[in-house]
Structure formats: C-alpha cells, structure tokens
C-alpha cells in the first residue's frame, strides 16, 4: 500500500507515569501531570533530532533516539518510511528515574508517525497504538496510562496488550520524590527472582485488587493496599536510599511505593506536616493526568524552549 505523508509539523504532549503502584506489578499505572512535548515533520532527507530540557546533550540526535525508533517501527506498520524526519523534543520527565520517560518517548513516536500519515488513524486505531507501543516497550504498565490518562489496568492477550482507564477518587494528589541518581529498568528487573512463593503471589493478588478499590472509591485504604511482596523487596538492596525513604514514609502513615523500577518514590496520600525527606530528593506534587497523550498541530513556542520552562536549571 502506498503512503502519503502529511504536510507541516505535528505535536504530541505525553504525560509522565508511575507503574506498579506497589502490588500491581506490570499491570497498574498512573498518569501524572508532568509532560514532554515532541514535534515532528517529514523532510526531504536525513534525520535531525533536537532535545531541550531533560536529557539535553546526552540523548542521541539521530535514528538511535527512542522517539525516532518508535516512529520507524510505526511507519513500517503504516506502509512506508518518509525520506527524512525533523524531531524536536522538549523533555520535562526526568530520565531513568521510574517516571516513564521511555514509555513517553515511545508513545510520542507512535502517535507522531500515525499523525504524519494522511490516513494513519484508519490504518492504526487506538487499540493498535497501545499494542504497538507495549510491544516496543516490552510491557504495557507505563504506556497504558501515558496513552489513556488516569489510573489504568493493563493486561496482555495473545493478540497483544489491552488496557482500561478508571477514574481516580477525588482528593488524591500524588507526591514524587526524585533523586539525582538514575536507575535502569533492566538492572532492576535482573534483581527479580525467576519464581516467588505462592503465598506472596496470593498476597499481592489481594492487595492489587484492594488497590483498585482504594484508588477509585476509598483512599483511606491506600496504606494497606500498597503493600507489595513481589518486586520491591528484591530490588531494595540496589536502591538503599529509595527503600529507606519508602519505609520512613510508610512508618509515618503515608501510602508510599517505589515508582516503577525506581529510584523515584511515589506517595499517594498526604505527607505529615514537617516531614523532611532530606536534601537528596526533589519533591513535587503532581496531579493525576486524566487526558493522556494529546496530538495537535504546530511547533513549540519560544518561551517553551527556555531551559527553565523546560524544567531544567540554567
């Protein structure tokens, strides 16, 4: 099938995400109101990537960039590659901190490529976007909330990933504790055992079910609902600061968990007055993002390119 590409730039805004949320390993996720903006357009040749904000000067500026890799895979699905691409990334989501920066890049790439093909949405529907993005990422727990927004439950069938988004109870205002040190998902996954005790699996199944109720109906149950036995205990030795902060918050009555593979810590209930995490953490309250990824036309404005606006200290 022949492919006709759209003229002019396309812009995508994608939210940060926190996966697992304690017991919901590889299944539950939450979209947070901290966004990357990515603009792309088809050119006559070559690949040029400009990055500002998080990852500037570190991320590749060619076909190796994750946004471009996701775009390439999507163009293959849609029937053909453009001659060239120009991509501009304004990153606010911290890199390699457990806040879904890679999933945001993948979702942005898939949606940009679909929008740049004139009949892209007809060739790849929203369910197909989720399947493709999850296939690139390897699991759906971050790409689902990034795409759909809100609190998501994701699972995988023989045909690929599926997910639903459910409303979060009023009054939930997550807080993230972001360290300067980075973590790698592959390293965190390598720390997990090949098998776990049946009792621990059963425990987590009950707590994950309770967590759905707590996040959507009764937040007073969030502390017991966020207890995990499947992954956090095995990863603790590799993130001692993260583990210590989670423990301190939970002792103080806060429903705190490791965000994704870490090292960021996510708190789902209010902090006690005067709680001090120390100087090693950037603490931010982030509302739940209920919209998910958004596609529009146009370029980034001059003010948005400013390092401070991009969430980067000058």
Phi and psi in degrees as GROMACS dihedral restraints (atoms count N, CA, C in turn):
[ dihedral_restraints ]
;  ai    aj    ak    al  type     phi  dphi    fc
    3     4     5     6     1   -79.8    20    10
    4     5     6     7     1   154.6    20    10
    6     7     8     9     1  -123.8    20    10
    7     8     9    10     1   128.2    20    10
    9    10    11    12     1  -110.0    20    10
   10    11    12    13     1   128.8    20    10
   12    13    14    15     1   -98.9    20    10
   13    14    15    16     1   147.0    20    10
   15    16    17    18     1   -72.7    20    10
   16    17    18    19     1   147.3    20    10
   18    19    20    21     1   -88.1    20    10
   19    20    21    22     1   144.2    20    10
   21    22    23    24     1    87.9    20    10
   22    23    24    25     1   165.7    20    10
   24    25    26    27     1   -79.1    20    10
   25    26    27    28     1   154.0    20    10
   27    28    29    30     1  -122.7    20    10
   28    29    30    31     1   140.2    20    10
   30    31    32    33     1  -120.6    20    10
   31    32    33    34     1   138.3    20    10
   33    34    35    36     1  -128.4    20    10
   34    35    36    37     1   136.3    20    10
   36    37    38    39     1  -113.1    20    10
   37    38    39    40     1   126.3    20    10
   39    40    41    42     1  -126.0    20    10
   40    41    42    43     1   138.3    20    10
   42    43    44    45     1   -87.8    20    10
   43    44    45    46     1   157.3    20    10
   45    46    47    48     1   -67.0    20    10
   46    47    48    49     1   159.9    20    10
   48    49    50    51     1  -142.1    20    10
   49    50    51    52     1   155.8    20    10
   51    52    53    54     1  -124.8    20    10
   52    53    54    55     1   124.5    20    10
   54    55    56    57     1  -106.1    20    10
   55    56    57    58     1   164.1    20    10
   57    58    59    60     1    77.5    20    10
   58    59    60    61     1   -54.4    20    10
   60    61    62    63     1    57.0    20    10
   61    62    63    64     1    34.6    20    10
   63    64    65    66     1    98.5    20    10
   64    65    66    67     1  -105.6    20    10
   66    67    68    69     1   -80.5    20    10
   67    68    69    70     1    -9.9    20    10
   69    70    71    72     1   -88.4    20    10
   70    71    72    73     1    52.6    20    10
   72    73    74    75     1   -58.4    20    10
   73    74    75    76     1   125.0    20    10
   75    76    77    78     1    61.3    20    10
   76    77    78    79     1    16.8    20    10
   78    79    80    81     1  -132.4    20    10
   79    80    81    82     1   -41.7    20    10
   81    82    83    84     1  -103.3    20    10
   82    83    84    85     1   144.8    20    10
   84    85    86    87     1  -153.6    20    10
   85    86    87    88     1   161.2    20    10
   87    88    89    90     1  -138.3    20    10
   88    89    90    91     1   130.8    20    10
   90    91    92    93     1   -86.7    20    10
   91    92    93    94     1   137.2    20    10
   93    94    95    96     1  -120.2    20    10
   94    95    96    97     1   147.0    20    10
   96    97    98    99     1   -80.0    20    10
   97    98    99   100     1    65.2    20    10
   99   100   101   102     1  -140.0    20    10
  100   101   102   103     1   121.6    20    10
  102   103   104   105     1  -125.1    20    10
  103   104   105   106     1   146.1    20    10
  105   106   107   108     1   -99.1    20    10
  106   107   108   109     1   142.5    20    10
  108   109   110   111     1  -114.1    20    10
  109   110   111   112     1   131.0    20    10
  111   112   113   114     1  -131.5    20    10
  112   113   114   115     1   131.7    20    10
  114   115   116   117     1  -119.4    20    10
  115   116   117   118     1   138.6    20    10
  117   118   119   120     1  -143.1    20    10
  118   119   120   121     1   150.6    20    10
  120   121   122   123     1  -149.6    20    10
  121   122   123   124     1   155.8    20    10
  123   124   125   126     1   -79.7    20    10
  124   125   126   127     1   136.4    20    10
  126   127   128   129     1  -123.1    20    10
  127   128   129   130     1  -179.7    20    10
  129   130   131   132     1   -78.8    20    10
  130   131   132   133     1   -13.1    20    10
  132   133   134   135     1   171.8    20    10
  133   134   135   136     1   153.9    20    10
  135   136   137   138     1    80.5    20    10
  136   137   138   139     1   171.7    20    10
  138   139   140   141     1  -128.0    20    10
  139   140   141   142     1   126.8    20    10
  141   142   143   144     1  -128.5    20    10
  142   143   144   145     1   127.1    20    10
  144   145   146   147     1  -123.9    20    10
  145   146   147   148     1   128.2    20    10
  147   148   149   150     1  -115.4    20    10
  148   149   150   151     1   127.7    20    10
  150   151   152   153     1  -120.8    20    10
  151   152   153   154     1   129.3    20    10
  153   154   155   156     1  -127.4    20    10
  154   155   156   157     1   159.0    20    10
  156   157   158   159     1    83.3    20    10
  157   158   159   160     1  -141.6    20    10
  159   160   161   162     1   -60.8    20    10
  160   161   162   163     1   131.1    20    10
  162   163   164   165     1    85.3    20    10
  163   164   165   166     1    -0.5    20    10
  165   166   167   168     1   -61.4    20    10
  166   167   168   169     1   133.7    20    10
  168   169   170   171     1    79.7    20    10
  169   170   171   172     1    -4.4    20    10
  171   172   173   174     1  -115.6    20    10
  172   173   174   175     1   -41.7    20    10
  174   175   176   177     1   -76.1    20    10
  175   176   177   178     1   148.8    20    10
  177   178   179   180     1   -64.7    20    10
  178   179   180   181     1   151.4    20    10
  180   181   182   183     1  -112.7    20    10
  181   182   183   184     1    31.0    20    10
  183   184   185   186     1  -143.8    20    10
  184   185   186   187     1  -155.3    20    10
  186   187   188   189     1   -61.7    20    10
  187   188   189   190     1   -14.4    20    10
  189   190   191   192     1   -77.5    20    10
  190   191   192   193     1   -17.4    20    10
  192   193   194   195     1   -61.8    20    10
  193   194   195   196     1   137.4    20    10
  195   196   197   198     1   -61.9    20    10
  196   197   198   199     1   -35.9    20    10
  198   199   200   201     1   -59.9    20    10
  199   200   201   202     1   -45.9    20    10
  201   202   203   204     1   -67.2    20    10
  202   203   204   205     1   -40.1    20    10
  204   205   206   207     1   -60.3    20    10
  205   206   207   208     1   -42.5    20    10
  207   208   209   210     1   -66.3    20    10
  208   209   210   211     1   -37.7    20    10
  210   211   212   213     1   -62.7    20    10
  211   212   213   214     1   -43.4    20    10
  213   214   215   216     1   -61.0    20    10
  214   215   216   217     1   -45.0    20    10
  216   217   218   219     1   -63.3    20    10
  217   218   219   220     1   -36.9    20    10
  219   220   221   222     1   -71.2    20    10
  220   221   222   223     1   -41.8    20    10
  222   223   224   225     1   -59.4    20    10
  223   224   225   226     1   -37.4    20    10
  225   226   227   228     1   -60.5    20    10
  226   227   228   229     1   -43.0    20    10
  228   229   230   231     1   -64.6    20    10
  229   230   231   232     1   -36.1    20    10
  231   232   233   234     1   -84.8    20    10
  232   233   234   235     1    -4.7    20    10
  234   235   236   237     1   114.4    20    10
  235   236   237   238     1    -2.7    20    10
  237   238   239   240     1   170.4    20    10
  238   239   240   241     1   154.3    20    10
  240   241   242   243     1   -95.9    20    10
  241   242   243   244     1   142.3    20    10
  243   244   245   246     1   -73.7    20    10
  244   245   246   247     1   163.1    20    10
  246   247   248   249     1   -65.4    20    10
  247   248   249   250     1   -40.4    20    10
  249   250   251   252     1  -151.7    20    10
  250   251   252   253     1   166.2    20    10
  252   253   254   255     1  -141.1    20    10
  253   254   255   256     1   140.4    20    10
  255   256   257   258     1  -119.4    20    10
  256   257   258   259     1   124.6    20    10
  258   259   260   261     1  -127.4    20    10
  259   260   261   262     1   133.7    20    10
  261   262   263   264     1  -124.1    20    10
  262   263   264   265     1   122.6    20    10
  264   265   266   267     1  -114.9    20    10
  265   266   267   268     1   124.5    20    10
  267   268   269   270     1  -110.3    20    10
  268   269   270   271     1   102.5    20    10
  270   271   272   273     1   -99.5    20    10
  271   272   273   274     1   124.9    20    10
  273   274   275   276     1  -113.3    20    10
  274   275   276   277     1   -19.0    20    10
  276   277   278   279     1   -78.3    20    10
  277   278   279   280     1   122.8    20    10
  279   280   281   282     1   -57.4    20    10
  280   281   282   283     1   140.9    20    10
  282   283   284   285     1   -82.1    20    10
  283   284   285   286     1   138.1    20    10
  285   286   287   288     1    54.7    20    10
  286   287   288   289     1    43.2    20    10
  288   289   290   291     1  -121.2    20    10
  289   290   291   292     1     2.3    20    10
  291   292   293   294     1    87.1    20    10
  292   293   294   295     1    24.2    20    10
  294   295   296   297     1  -118.5    20    10
  295   296   297   298     1    22.0    20    10
  297   298   299   300     1    76.6    20    10
  298   299   300   301     1    28.4    20    10
  300   301   302   303     1   -63.4    20    10
  301   302   303   304     1   -38.2    20    10
  303   304   305   306     1   -70.1    20    10
  304   305   306   307     1   -40.3    20    10
  306   307   308   309     1   -64.3    20    10
  307   308   309   310     1   -38.2    20    10
  309   310   311   312     1   -62.2    20    10
  310   311   312   313     1   -41.3    20    10
  312   313   314   315     1   -64.8    20    10
  313   314   315   316     1   -41.5    20    10
  315   316   317   318     1   -66.1    20    10
  316   317   318   319     1   -47.6    20    10
  318   319   320   321     1   -61.1    20    10
  319   320   321   322     1   -43.4    20    10
  321   322   323   324     1   -58.8    20    10
  322   323   324   325     1   -45.3    20    10
  324   325   326   327     1   -63.2    20    10
  325   326   327   328     1   -43.7    20    10
  327   328   329   330     1   -64.0    20    10
  328   329   330   331     1   -45.6    20    10
  330   331   332   333     1   -68.9    20    10
  331   332   333   334     1   -37.4    20    10
  333   334   335   336     1   -63.3    20    10
  334   335   336   337     1   -46.4    20    10
  336   337   338   339     1   -62.1    20    10
  337   338   339   340     1   -43.0    20    10
  339   340   341   342     1   -61.8    20    10
  340   341   342   343     1   -41.2    20    10
  342   343   344   345     1   -70.9    20    10
  343   344   345   346     1   -24.6    20    10
  345   346   347   348     1   -84.2    20    10
  346   347   348   349     1    -7.0    20    10
  348   349   350   351     1   -99.2    20    10
  349   350   351   352     1   129.6    20    10
  351   352   353   354     1   -56.2    20    10
  352   353   354   355     1   -38.9    20    10
  354   355   356   357     1  -113.6    20    10
  355   356   357   358     1    32.6    20    10
  357   358   359   360     1   -54.5    20    10
  358   359   360   361     1   -47.6    20    10
  360   361   362   363     1   -62.4    20    10
  361   362   363   364     1   -26.0    20    10
  363   364   365   366     1   -74.6    20    10
  364   365   366   367     1   -32.1    20    10
  366   367   368   369     1   -84.0    20    10
  367   368   369   370     1   -27.4    20    10
  369   370   371   372     1  -139.4    20    10
  370   371   372   373     1   104.0    20    10
  372   373   374   375     1   -80.7    20    10
  373   374   375   376     1   179.0    20    10
  375   376   377   378     1   -62.8    20    10
  376   377   378   379     1   -37.0    20    10
  378   379   380   381     1   -64.1    20    10
  379   380   381   382     1   -36.6    20    10
  381   382   383   384     1   -68.0    20    10
  382   383   384   385     1   -35.3    20    10
  384   385   386   387     1   -60.6    20    10
  385   386   387   388     1   -45.5    20    10
  387   388   389   390     1   -61.9    20    10
  388   389   390   391     1   -46.1    20    10
  390   391   392   393     1   -61.2    20    10
  391   392   393   394     1   -43.5    20    10
  393   394   395   396     1   -67.2    20    10
  394   395   396   397     1   -46.5    20    10
  396   397   398   399     1   -62.5    20    10
  397   398   399   400     1   -42.5    20    10
  399   400   401   402     1   -66.3    20    10
  400   401   402   403     1   -35.5    20    10
  402   403   404   405     1   -65.1    20    10
  403   404   405   406     1   -38.7    20    10
  405   406   407   408     1   -68.8    20    10
  406   407   408   409     1   -43.1    20    10
  408   409   410   411     1   -73.3    20    10
  409   410   411   412     1   -35.5    20    10
  411   412   413   414     1   106.2    20    10
  412   413   414   415     1   -16.7    20    10
  414   415   416   417     1  -160.7    20    10
  415   416   417   418     1   155.2    20    10
  417   418   419   420     1   -96.3    20    10
  418   419   420   421     1     0.0    20    10
  420   421   422   423     1   -67.1    20    10
  421   422   423   424     1   -27.0    20    10
  423   424   425   426     1   -95.4    20    10
  424   425   426   427     1   -39.7    20    10
  426   427   428   429     1   -66.8    20    10
  427   428   429   430     1   -30.0    20    10
  429   430   431   432     1   -62.7    20    10
  430   431   432   433     1   -54.8    20    10
  432   433   434   435     1   -66.4    20    10
  433   434   435   436     1   -30.7    20    10
  435   436   437   438     1   -62.2    20    10
  436   437   438   439     1   -40.6    20    10
  438   439   440   441     1   -76.8    20    10
  439   440   441   442     1   -47.1    20    10
  441   442   443   444     1   -94.9    20    10
  442   443   444   445     1   -23.9    20    10
  444   445   446   447     1    78.7    20    10
  445   446   447   448     1   166.6    20    10
  447   448   449   450     1    72.1    20    10
  448   449   450   451     1  -151.7    20    10
  450   451   452   453     1   -99.7    20    10
  451   452   453   454     1   121.5    20    10
  453   454   455   456     1  -119.1    20    10
  454   455   456   457     1   148.3    20    10
  456   457   458   459     1  -116.5    20    10
  457   458   459   460     1   120.2    20    10
  459   460   461   462     1  -121.3    20    10
  460   461   462   463     1   148.3    20    10
  462   463   464   465     1  -150.0    20    10
  463   464   465   466     1   168.5    20    10
  465   466   467   468     1  -123.4    20    10
  466   467   468   469     1   129.5    20    10
  468   469   470   471     1  -109.0    20    10
  469   470   471   472     1   173.0    20    10
  471   472   473   474     1   -55.6    20    10
  472   473   474   475     1   -27.6    20    10
  474   475   476   477     1   -86.1    20    10
  475   476   477   478     1    -6.0    20    10
  477   478   479   480     1   127.1    20    10
  478   479   480   481     1  -168.7    20    10
  480   481   482   483     1   -75.2    20    10
  481   482   483   484     1   146.8    20    10
  483   484   485   486     1  -136.1    20    10
  484   485   486   487     1   159.3    20    10
  486   487   488   489     1  -160.2    20    10
  487   488   489   490     1   156.5    20    10
  489   490   491   492     1  -132.0    20    10
  490   491   492   493     1   150.6    20    10
  492   493   494   495     1  -110.7    20    10
  493   494   495   496     1   133.5    20    10
  495   496   497   498     1  -122.8    20    10
  496   497   498   499     1   147.3    20    10
  498   499   500   501     1   -65.6    20    10
  499   500   501   502     1   142.9    20    10
  501   502   503   504     1   -90.8    20    10
  502   503   504   505     1   143.9    20    10
  504   505   506   507     1   -60.0    20    10
  505   506   507   508     1   147.7    20    10
  507   508   509   510     1   -62.6    20    10
  508   509   510   511     1   147.8    20    10
  510   511   512   513     1    92.0    20    10
  511   512   513   514     1    -7.0    20    10
  513   514   515   516     1   -81.3    20    10
  514   515   516   517     1   118.4    20    10
  516   517   518   519     1  -128.0    20    10
  517   518   519   520     1    93.9    20    10
  519   520   521   522     1   -62.3    20    10
  520   521   522   523     1   150.0    20    10
  522   523   524   525     1  -121.9    20    10
  523   524   525   526     1   134.9    20    10
  525   526   527   528     1  -113.4    20    10
  526   527   528   529     1   142.7    20    10
  528   529   530   531     1  -114.7    20    10
  529   530   531   532     1   105.9    20    10
  531   532   533   534     1  -104.9    20    10
  532   533   534   535     1   119.6    20    10
  534   535   536   537     1   -84.7    20    10
  535   536   537   538     1   166.1    20    10
  537   538   539   540     1   -72.3    20    10
  538   539   540   541     1   -34.4    20    10
  540   541   542   543     1   -70.5    20    10
  541   542   543   544     1   147.5    20    10
  543   544   545   546     1  -100.6    20    10
  544   545   546   547     1   164.6    20    10
  546   547   548   549     1  -135.4    20    10
  547   548   549   550     1   160.3    20    10
  549   550   551   552     1  -118.6    20    10
  550   551   552   553     1   130.4    20    10
  552   553   554   555     1   -58.7    20    10
  553   554   555   556     1   -40.7    20    10
  555   556   557   558     1   -61.5    20    10
  556   557   558   559     1   -39.9    20    10
  558   559   560   561     1   -66.8    20    10
  559   560   561   562     1   -42.3    20    10
  561   562   563   564     1   -64.6    20    10
  562   563   564   565     1   -39.2    20    10
  564   565   566   567     1   -68.2    20    10
  565   566   567   568     1   -33.5    20    10
  567   568   569   570     1   -64.7    20    10
  568   569   570   571     1   -21.8    20    10
  570   571   572   573     1   -78.9    20    10
  571   572   573   574     1   -10.6    20    10
  573   574   575   576     1   -82.3    20    10
  574   575   576   577     1   141.2    20    10
  576   577   578   579     1   -73.9    20    10
  577   578   579   580     1   158.7    20    10
  579   580   581   582     1   -70.3    20    10
  580   581   582   583     1   -29.0    20    10
  582   583   584   585     1  -136.1    20    10
  583   584   585   586     1   157.5    20    10
  585   586   587   588     1  -131.4    20    10
  586   587   588   589     1   156.5    20    10
  588   589   590   591     1   -59.8    20    10
  589   590   591   592     1   143.1    20    10
  591   592   593   594     1   -57.0    20    10
  592   593   594   595     1   -37.8    20    10
  594   595   596   597     1   -62.9    20    10
  595   596   597   598     1   -37.1    20    10
  597   598   599   600     1   -68.9    20    10
  598   599   600   601     1   -39.0    20    10
  600   601   602   603     1   -63.6    20    10
  601   602   603   604     1   -43.1    20    10
  603   604   605   606     1   -65.4    20    10
  604   605   606   607     1   -39.9    20    10
  606   607   608   609     1   -58.4    20    10
  607   608   609   610     1   -48.3    20    10
  609   610   611   612     1   -66.8    20    10
  610   611   612   613     1   -33.5    20    10
  612   613   614   615     1   -61.4    20    10
  613   614   615   616     1   -42.7    20    10
  615   616   617   618     1   -67.2    20    10
  616   617   618   619     1   -41.9    20    10
  618   619   620   621     1   -70.6    20    10
  619   620   621   622     1   -35.5    20    10
  621   622   623   624     1   -64.3    20    10
  622   623   624   625     1   -40.5    20    10
  624   625   626   627     1   -64.2    20    10
  625   626   627   628     1   -42.0    20    10
  627   628   629   630     1   -63.8    20    10
  628   629   630   631     1   -36.2    20    10
  630   631   632   633     1   -62.9    20    10
  631   632   633   634     1   -38.1    20    10
  633   634   635   636     1   -60.0    20    10
  634   635   636   637     1   -44.4    20    10
  636   637   638   639     1   -65.6    20    10
  637   638   639   640     1   -42.1    20    10
  639   640   641   642     1   -66.0    20    10
  640   641   642   643     1   -41.4    20    10
  642   643   644   645     1   -74.5    20    10
  643   644   645   646     1   -24.2    20    10
  645   646   647   648     1  -106.2    20    10
  646   647   648   649     1   -23.5    20    10
  648   649   650   651     1  -127.6    20    10
  649   650   651   652     1   -49.7    20    10
  651   652   653   654     1  -133.6    20    10
  652   653   654   655     1    84.9    20    10
  654   655   656   657     1   -61.0    20    10
  655   656   657   658     1   -15.6    20    10
  657   658   659   660     1   -64.0    20    10
  658   659   660   661     1   -15.9    20    10
  660   661   662   663     1   -96.1    20    10
  661   662   663   664     1     6.1    20    10
  663   664   665   666     1   -64.8    20    10
  664   665   666   667     1   -32.5    20    10
  666   667   668   669     1   -63.1    20    10
  667   668   669   670     1   -55.1    20    10
  669   670   671   672     1   -67.4    20    10
  670   671   672   673     1   -28.3    20    10
  672   673   674   675     1   -72.2    20    10
  673   674   675   676     1   -16.8    20    10
  675   676   677   678     1  -102.1    20    10
  676   677   678   679     1    12.9    20    10
  678   679   680   681     1   -75.0    20    10
  679   680   681   682     1   136.6    20    10
  681   682   683   684     1  -131.0    20    10
  682   683   684   685     1   143.3    20    10
  684   685   686   687     1  -126.4    20    10
  685   686   687   688     1     3.4    20    10
  687   688   689   690     1   -95.6    20    10
  688   689   690   691     1   -33.4    20    10
  690   691   692   693     1  -136.1    20    10
  691   692   693   694     1   -37.7    20    10
  693   694   695   696     1   -64.3    20    10
  694   695   696   697     1   -39.2    20    10
  696   697   698   699     1   -65.1    20    10
  697   698   699   700     1   -33.6    20    10
  699   700   701   702     1   -77.7    20    10
  700   701   702   703     1   -25.1    20    10
  702   703   704   705     1   -92.2    20    10
  703   704   705   706     1    -7.4    20    10
  705   706   707   708     1   -59.9    20    10
  706   707   708   709     1   -41.4    20    10
  708   709   710   711     1   -63.4    20    10
  709   710   711   712     1   -29.9    20    10
  711   712   713   714     1   -82.2    20    10
  712   713   714   715     1   -11.0    20    10
  714   715   716   717     1  -137.1    20    10
  715   716   717   718     1    65.9    20    10
  717   718   719   720     1   -60.9    20    10
  718   719   720   721     1   -37.8    20    10
  720   721   722   723     1   -66.3    20    10
  721   722   723   724     1   -41.3    20    10
  723   724   725   726     1   -63.0    20    10
  724   725   726   727     1   -47.4    20    10
  726   727   728   729     1   -61.5    20    10
  727   728   729   730     1   -41.5    20    10
  729   730   731   732     1   -65.3    20    10
  730   731   732   733     1   -39.4    20    10
  732   733   734   735     1   -69.3    20    10
  733   734   735   736     1   -41.6    20    10
  735   736   737   738     1   -57.7    20    10
  736   737   738   739     1   -46.1    20    10
  738   739   740   741     1   -62.4    20    10
  739   740   741   742     1   -43.7    20    10
  741   742   743   744     1   -63.9    20    10
  742   743   744   745     1   -40.9    20    10
  744   745   746   747     1   -66.0    20    10
  745   746   747   748     1   -42.4    20    10
  747   748   749   750     1   -68.8    20    10
  748   749   750   751     1   -36.7    20    10
  750   751   752   753     1   -61.3    20    10
  751   752   753   754     1   -32.8    20    10
  753   754   755   756     1   -81.9    20    10
  754   755   756   757     1     4.0    20    10
  756   757   758   759     1    89.9    20    10
  757   758   759   760     1    13.3    20    10
  759   760   761   762     1   -97.5    20    10
  760   761   762   763     1   134.1    20    10
  762   763   764   765     1   -76.7    20    10
  763   764   765   766     1    85.9    20    10
  765   766   767   768     1  -111.3    20    10
  766   767   768   769     1   144.5    20    10
  768   769   770   771     1  -143.7    20    10
  769   770   771   772     1   167.2    20    10
  771   772   773   774     1   -75.4    20    10
  772   773   774   775     1   130.7    20    10
  774   775   776   777     1   -80.4    20    10
  775   776   777   778     1   114.2    20    10
  777   778   779   780     1    57.7    20    10
  778   779   780   781     1  -129.7    20    10
  780   781   782   783     1   -88.1    20    10
  781   782   783   784     1     5.3    20    10
  783   784   785   786     1    82.8    20    10
  784   785   786   787     1   179.7    20    10
  786   787   788   789     1   -91.4    20    10
  787   788   789   790     1     4.2    20    10
  789   790   791   792     1   -65.6    20    10
  790   791   792   793     1   146.9    20    10
  792   793   794   795     1  -107.5    20    10
  793   794   795   796     1   136.5    20    10
  795   796   797   798     1  -112.9    20    10
  796   797   798   799     1   127.9    20    10
  798   799   800   801     1  -111.4    20    10
  799   800   801   802     1   128.3    20    10
  801   802   803   804     1  -100.6    20    10
  802   803   804   805     1    -6.8    20    10
  804   805   806   807     1  -126.4    20    10
  805   806   807   808     1   166.7    20    10
  807   808   809   810     1   -62.9    20    10
  808   809   810   811     1   146.6    20    10
  810   811   812   813     1   -80.7    20    10
  811   812   813   814     1   146.4    20    10
  813   814   815   816     1   -67.1    20    10
  814   815   816   817     1   148.8    20    10
  816   817   818   819     1   -58.4    20    10
  817   818   819   820     1   131.3    20    10
  819   820   821   822     1    84.2    20    10
  820   821   822   823     1     4.2    20    10
  822   823   824   825     1   -64.3    20    10
  823   824   825   826     1   130.6    20    10
  825   826   827   828     1  -120.0    20    10
  826   827   828   829     1   113.7    20    10
  828   829   830   831     1   -81.8    20    10
  829   830   831   832     1   -11.6    20    10
  831   832   833   834     1    98.0    20    10
  832   833   834   835     1   178.1    20    10
  834   835   836   837     1   -85.6    20    10
  835   836   837   838     1    -6.0    20    10
  837   838   839   840     1   -83.6    20    10
  838   839   840   841     1    -0.2    20    10
  840   841   842   843     1  -125.9    20    10
  841   842   843   844     1   136.2    20    10
  843   844   845   846     1   -91.9    20    10
  844   845   846   847     1   119.1    20    10
  846   847   848   849     1  -104.4    20    10
  847   848   849   850     1   126.0    20    10
  849   850   851   852     1  -139.3    20    10
  850   851   852   853     1   134.7    20    10
  852   853   854   855     1   -86.2    20    10
  853   854   855   856     1   130.5    20    10
  855   856   857   858     1  -130.5    20    10
  856   857   858   859     1   115.9    20    10
  858   859   860   861     1   -60.3    20    10
  859   860   861   862     1   158.4    20    10
  861   862   863   864     1   -69.0    20    10
  862   863   864   865     1   130.4    20    10
  864   865   866   867     1   -84.5    20    10
  865   866   867   868     1   117.7    20    10
  867   868   869   870     1   -97.1    20    10
  868   869   870   871     1    -6.3    20    10
  870   871   872   873     1   -95.7    20    10
  871   872   873   874     1   -30.0    20    10
  873   874   875   876     1    73.3    20    10
  874   875   876   877     1  -164.7    20    10
  876   877   878   879     1   -64.2    20    10
  877   878   879   880     1   138.1    20    10
  879   880   881   882     1  -125.9    20    10
  880   881   882   883     1   134.3    20    10
  882   883   884   885     1  -110.6    20    10
  883   884   885   886     1   135.8    20    10
  885   886   887   888     1  -150.8    20    10
  886   887   888   889     1   176.5    20    10
  888   889   890   891     1   -97.8    20    10
  889   890   891   892     1   170.1    20    10
  891   892   893   894     1   101.8    20    10
  892   893   894   895     1   169.4    20    10
  894   895   896   897     1  -103.6    20    10
  895   896   897   898     1   174.4    20    10
  897   898   899   900     1   -75.8    20    10
  898   899   900   901     1   141.1    20    10
  900   901   902   903     1   -77.2    20    10
  901   902   903   904     1   162.9    20    10
  903   904   905   906     1   -60.3    20    10
  904   905   906   907     1   -43.0    20    10
  906   907   908   909     1   -63.7    20    10
  907   908   909   910     1   -33.8    20    10
  909   910   911   912     1   -68.0    20    10
  910   911   912   913     1   -26.0    20    10
  912   913   914   915     1   -79.6    20    10
  913   914   915   916     1    -9.9    20    10
  915   916   917   918     1   -63.3    20    10
  916   917   918   919     1   136.8    20    10
  918   919   920   921     1   -55.5    20    10
  919   920   921   922     1   -37.1    20    10
  921   922   923   924     1   -69.1    20    10
  922   923   924   925     1   -42.4    20    10
  924   925   926   927     1   -62.9    20    10
  925   926   927   928     1   -29.2    20    10
  927   928   929   930     1   -80.6    20    10
  928   929   930   931     1     0.9    20    10
  930   931   932   933     1    83.7    20    10
  931   932   933   934     1    22.8    20    10
  933   934   935   936     1  -123.7    20    10
  934   935   936   937     1   132.3    20    10
  936   937   938   939     1   -69.2    20    10
  937   938   939   940     1   140.2    20    10
